[in-house]
Amino acid sequence: MTLRHTGHARELRLTPNDLDFCYLPRVASSVPSHGSEFVCTVDAARFFANGGHHIVFALDCEGGQGSYNPHCGPILRYGKNLWATARGFIVFGDGAVMAEGWNGTAMPALAAVANTSGAVFDPAQHPVFALRIVAGYRQGALANRMRVEIRTGLSAKGALVFSGSVEGPEWGRDWAGGARAAMGGIASGFVPPSATGCVEELLPRSAPDAALVMSRFRLRMRRLA
């Protein structure tokens, strides 16, 4: 298991149990109407082609896996435990995008996100893409909403190939004055600690060669329109 730093890039590999993730530093704001903005460039050229199932972008990560969560034991990467609650988006190899609300149970909230860009997003054709998520809290212009955009290439000026949003109380969050985000990937061979005596077995599974390179990532809290 390695987390490689190359300037402002991180490589995530699914060698340990078909799952890898990392956190961004926590950010804070004193304005309750502010929202979160997350941006990241993804190189998935070695991910889906090597058995990766979906890429994870999680906002407002809180808590951790343990005896009262569905995995019943910690899932540690780089010394940090997998979150218990969060909200965000997941990207699949066929270009589908779903919103996910992790809620500390084995049944997170899931919603398919319609692509309103008028284009087609295909990670096989565009394995390098720039992703932007904006998410409101209970107040402000994007209250109880999350929005995602995906553009081809390395920057936010690439061709827009995916745009979509979800709205509703289940997608908002209470204002906490700060937020933490995470990036990750998972394959279908992941074995939860609940299947191995509540202790995760870090063994190569179905996608040991799957890798993601994340770069130009940033999380900030600001006024959203």
C-alpha positions in Angstrom: 0.0 0.0 0.0 1.6 3.3 -1.1 0.4 6.8 -1.4 2.8 8.5 -3.9 3.2 12.3 -3.9 4.4 13.9 -7.1 4.1 17.6 -6.6 0.4 18.1 -6.2 -0.6 14.6 -7.2 -1.5 11.4 -5.3 -1.6 7.9 -6.6 -4.2 5.6 -5.0 -3.8 1.8 -5.6 -6.4 -0.9 -4.9 -3.7 -3.5 -4.0 -4.8 -3.6 -0.3 -8.2 -5.3 -0.3 -9.6 -3.5 -3.5 -9.9 -0.2 -1.7 -7.9 2.9 -1.2 -8.7 6.4 -0.1 -7.1 9.6 1.3 -8.4 12.7 3.0 -7.8 16.3 2.2 -7.1 18.7 5.1 -10.1 20.1 6.9 -11.2 23.6 5.9 -13.3 26.1 7.9 -15.6 29.1 7.5 -17.5 31.3 9.9 -20.4 32.1 7.5 -23.3 29.6 7.8 -24.5 30.5 4.3 -21.2 29.4 2.7 -21.0 26.1 0.9 -18.2 23.6 0.0 -16.4 23.5 -3.3 -14.2 20.5 -4.2 -12.2 20.3 -7.4 -9.9 17.6 -8.6 -8.2 16.3 -11.7 -8.4 12.5 -12.2 -6.3 10.2 -14.3 -8.3 6.9 -14.5 -6.4 5.4 -17.4 -5.2 2.5 -15.1 -8.3 2.2 -13.0 -11.4 0.9 -14.8 -9.2 -1.0 -17.3 -7.6 -2.9 -14.4 -10.8 -3.9 -12.6 -11.7 -0.7 -10.6 -15.5 -0.4 -10.0 -16.1 3.2 -9.0 -14.4 6.4 -7.9 -15.5 8.1 -4.8 -15.6 11.8 -3.9 -16.9 12.4 -0.4 -17.7 15.7 1.3 -18.4 16.4 5.0 -16.7 13.2 6.2 -17.3 12.5 9.9 -16.7 9.6 12.2 -15.1 6.3 11.4 -15.7 2.6 11.0 -15.9 0.6 14.2 -18.2 -1.6 16.3 -21.3 0.5 15.7 -20.9 0.8 11.9 -21.6 -1.8 9.3 -18.0 -2.8 8.7 -17.7 -3.5 12.5 -14.0 -2.6 12.5 -11.6 0.1 11.3 -10.6 0.4 7.6 -7.3 2.3 7.8 -5.3 3.9 5.0 -2.3 6.1 5.7 -3.3 6.1 9.4 -6.8 7.4 8.9 -10.1 5.5 9.3 -12.8 5.4 6.7 -15.5 7.8 7.4 -18.9 6.8 8.8 -21.0 9.6 7.4 -20.5 11.8 4.4 -22.2 12.9 1.1 -20.8 13.1 -2.4 -20.7 11.5 -5.8 -19.4 8.3 -7.3 -18.3 7.8 -10.9 -18.6 4.5 -12.7 -16.6 3.1 -15.7 -19.6 3.5 -18.1 -19.9 7.2 -17.3 -22.8 6.9 -14.9 -22.7 9.1 -11.9 -24.6 8.6 -8.6 -25.0 10.7 -5.5 -24.3 8.8 -2.3 -25.1 9.7 1.3 -23.1 7.6 3.7 -25.1 7.3 6.9 -23.3 4.8 9.2 -25.4 1.9 8.0 -25.1 -0.8 5.4 -27.7 1.0 3.3 -26.5 4.5 2.3 -28.7 6.8 0.3 -28.2 6.5 -3.4 -29.6 8.5 -6.4 -28.8 8.3 -10.1 -27.7 11.7 -11.4 -29.0 12.7 -14.8 -26.5 14.2 -17.2 -27.9 17.5 -18.4 -24.8 18.7 -20.2 -26.0 17.5 -23.6 -22.8 15.5 -24.1 -21.7 12.0 -23.4 -19.2 11.2 -20.6 -17.2 8.0 -21.3 -14.1 7.5 -19.0 -12.8 5.0 -21.6 -12.6 7.8 -24.1 -11.7 10.5 -21.7 -9.8 8.8 -18.8 -8.3 12.2 -17.7 -11.0 14.6 -16.5 -11.5 17.5 -14.2 -14.3 17.2 -11.6 -16.0 20.0 -9.6 -18.5 19.5 -6.8 -20.4 22.3 -5.0 -22.6 21.5 -2.0 -24.8 23.7 0.1 -25.8 23.3 3.7 -29.2 24.2 5.3 -28.8 27.9 4.3 -27.6 29.8 1.3 -28.0 29.7 -2.5 -27.5 25.9 -2.7 -29.3 24.9 0.5 -29.8 21.1 0.5 -28.3 20.7 -3.0 -25.2 19.2 -4.5 -24.0 19.7 -8.0 -21.3 18.0 -10.0 -19.5 18.9 -13.3 -17.0 16.9 -15.3 -14.8 18.3 -18.0 -12.3 16.6 -20.3 -8.6 17.1 -19.7 -6.6 18.7 -17.0 -8.5 21.9 -16.3 -11.9 23.4 -15.6 -11.7 24.9 -19.2 -12.1 21.5 -20.9 -15.2 20.4 -22.7 -18.1 19.9 -20.4 -19.2 16.2 -20.6 -21.3 15.8 -17.5 -23.4 18.2 -15.4 -26.0 17.2 -12.9 -27.4 17.8 -9.4 -29.5 16.4 -6.6 -31.7 18.3 -4.2 -33.6 17.5 -1.0 -33.1 17.4 2.8 -31.2 14.2 2.6 -28.5 15.8 0.5 -28.0 18.9 2.8 -26.0 19.0 6.0 -26.2 21.0 9.2 -23.7 23.8 9.3 -20.6 22.7 11.4 -18.2 25.6 10.6 -15.9 23.2 8.8 -15.6 20.3 6.4 -13.4 17.5 5.4 -13.3 15.7 2.0 -11.9 12.4 0.7 -11.0 10.8 -2.6 -10.9 7.1 -3.2 -11.6 4.1 -5.4 -13.0 0.6 -4.9 -13.4 -2.7 -6.8 -15.9 -5.4 -6.5 -13.6 -7.8 -4.6 -13.5 -5.6 -1.4 -14.0 -7.8 1.7 -15.4 -5.9 4.7 -14.0 -6.4 8.2 -17.4 -7.8 9.2 -16.6 -10.9 7.1 -13.1 -11.4 8.7 -13.7 -11.1 12.4 -14.0 -7.3 12.4 -10.3 -7.0 11.4 -9.7 -6.0 7.8 -7.4 -8.4 5.8 -5.2 -6.3 3.6 -4.8 -8.8 0.8 -4.7 -8.3 -3.0 -8.2 -9.1 -4.4 -9.8 -8.6 -7.8 -8.0 -5.4 -8.9 -4.5 -5.2 -7.4 -3.2 -3.3 -10.4 -6.0 -0.6 -10.5 -4.6 2.8 -9.8 -5.9 6.4 -9.8 -3.8 9.6 -10.0 -5.5 12.5 -8.3 -4.0 16.0 -8.9 -4.9 19.7 -8.6 -7.3 18.9 -5.8 -8.6 21.6 -3.5 -11.4 22.0 -1.0 -12.7 25.3 0.2 -15.7 26.9 1.8 -17.1 30.0 0.1 -20.2 31.8 -1.1 -21.9 29.8 -3.8 -24.2 31.0 -6.5 
